[in-house]
Amino acid sequence: MSEQTTPASGGAVAAPPPVGTVRLTINGTAHEVQLAPWTTLLDALREYLHLTGTKKGCDHGQCGACTVLVNGTRINSCLTLAVMHEDDDITTIEGLGSEDNLSALQQAFVDHDAFQCGYCTPGQICSAQGLINEGKAHSEHDIREMMSGNLCRCGAYVGILAAVQEVVNKK
Amino acid sequence: MNSFTFHRATGVDDAVRETTRHTGAAYIGGGTNLIDLMKENVMRPSYLVSVAKLPLAAIEALPDGGLRLGAMATNADTAWHEDVKSRYPLLNQAILAGASPQLRNAATNGGNLMQRTRCLYFYDLATPCNKREPGTGCSAIGGFNRIHAIFGASDQCIATHPSDMCVALAALAPTVRVSGPDGERSIAFDDFHRLPGDQPEKDNNLRPGELIISLDLPAKGFSKNFSYLKLRDRQSYAFALISVAAGLELDGTTITDARLALGGVAHKPWRDQEAEQLLIGQPATVETFARVAAQVVSTAVGQGSNDFKIELARRAVVRALKQAAEGSQQATDVFQNSNP
């Protein structure tokens, strides 16, 4: 994005948001989006690109529902600006598998009943994919520790752990 | 979040120049703390200078046997770097004890030093806070202060520095290399952060426009006898109530060198060099550690809800030193089965 955006006025009424063209590569597809610089990656995905698989939970990096993969590495999309990712390859839950062709983790989550309401699930799966990409977690203890950035309000942790462990063990 | 102009720095000089010439400018690295503070309207920079993509992410050996940690290396890449794991395992353990994998993947080393306190009143715009709005008062003094400082606080601020990584760094004593309008300079790690005094709005001793370039670790890493002990309300993904970074060098059972720093207790990572001197020359026994721990907390002052931290700190110092002397695995037993 270019730097020539205009700061809002200091008056009581907010100035209209200055926008600029931001180029994002999401799930292998290049997009050009008109965004204000303060648009988080999460809001860009959901509100501008209509990729609503990524969820907004706490919006403060505490719950992990917004987890996506940036160049294969998991981060909280709520705590980063879209404009910071013009050169990156971003993968969301929509890019990991499809209805007809579930990823190994998606299938394992189904097989192990690893959700109830399902709201945290895209973040859990993206986070687990990041965990597998990192290759640091092997034991149950490691997986618990390295999935601690993803909360499940339904408490489906037993199933989540079993699903992640199954895919980790296959590696 | 307030509106702002975004500028992606093209180099260190460009970053420093842009930040210096725009009133209200701020650097952004990983953004994991700054963006949260902006969402809460605690920080409202009008001009953001992104330094995340600057070529400052290398981790490389130094001629003096030390290790240079680039300011833009992520916390995760730093923790898992082979040289950090083998030569500075105290730093590896401290980083992995903090935050979550997602946050460690985004957060940078420079940003870790620059993160702000998690004092609840600092975040709450409805309450006075001298750090957020100088002169308005401190709501934590006499308020809910369970997480607050027991060392080095002032009558204007009792906030703590929240980092785990910085507690290990305080013990390892790197120099912080910075670049600013007047060129480069190096700051001893212990002089980087500051106590609140009568200027609690200032977290550190950086001058306007200065950007952290690297952390230069000395050769000595205390890789054989070390401990990072972190005590918190839950076993993972929580800030420290008390943490202790301990490093020992032993000749037989005699302590020949020592490092001791505490986290969660002060406005800065709390290195206690008097305690280190007390340890040197003494036998590595629980009796020695208990005597030193009593000395460490002799200057502690509770604020009411956090009085428990004084006894907790005393006991944590004993346990961390004991673990360091025994070369035993860390109490948090993070990755006990497979890593590092």
Interface residues (C-beta under 8 A of the other chain):
Chain A: M1 E3 T5 T6 P7 A8 A14 A15 P17 P18 A36 P37 W38 T40 D59 H60 G61 G64 T67 T73 R74 I75 N76 L79 T80 L81 V83 M84 D87 S127 G130 L131 E134 K136 A137 H138 S139 H141 D142 R144 E145 M146 S148 G149 N150
Chain B: M1 N2 S3 F4 T5 F6 H7 R8 I28 G30 G31 T32 I35 D36 M38 K39 S46 Y47 L48 S50 A52 K53 A76 W80 A99 S100 P101 Q102 L103 N105 A106 S236 Y237 D333 V334 F335 Q336 N337 S338 N339
